[in-house]
C-alpha cells in the first residue's frame, strides 16, 4: 500500500528554495541576504556576544547549505532554519571556550496547575519592535533576557521576539507545546520582575 505524500508548505521562500534545489546554487546568496540580519539579531539575544552571534549565523548557513537538498517543505523554511540555528546554539554552548551559564532558580515561577499559565502577551512584547529597540526599555529588556537560563531564553525569544506560535516553537526546539507554555510563563514572570522597577 502506497504511503500518502505529505503536504508541502508553500510560503514566500518556496520559489527560491525550489530554484536552489534545482541547481541554481548561485541564488543561495539571496537566501543569506534575506535572513542574515534576522539570524544575527537572534544570535545576539541568545548568545549574548556579537562574535558568537556572527559564528551562529555562519554555522547556520553552512548547515542550511549542507542539508537544503533534504528539505521537503513540510514546514516553513524559516521554521526549519531556526531549528538549525537552535541546534548550532546548543553546540556552541557545549564548547569549552564558552563560560558556563549562570543558573537561576525559576521553580517559584511555575504554576501548580498548567491551566493557570498566563497566555497574554506582556506589555513589552506587544510593543512594535522598533519602539522596543529604540527605547530605553530595550536596554533593560535585553539585559533581563540575557539573565535567563538558555532553555527559557530560547522560548522567550522565539515566541515573544521572533513571533513564532507555541506549536512552531515546540517544533523548532523539539519539545511539547505544554513545555513551551510552562517555560514561557516562567520566563515572562522573571522578565516582568526584572522590569518592575523600570515600569514603576
Secondary structure, DSSP 8 states (H G I E B T S, - for coil): -----------TTHHHHHHHHTT-GGGHHHHHHHHHHHHHHHHHHHH-SHHHHHHHHHHHHHHHHHHGGG---SS-HHHHHHHHHHHHHHHHHHSTTS--------GGGS-SSGGG---S--HHHHS-HHHHHHSHHHHHHHHHHHTS-HHHHHHHIIIIIS---HHHHHHHHTS-HHHHHHHHHHHHHHHHHHHHHHH-
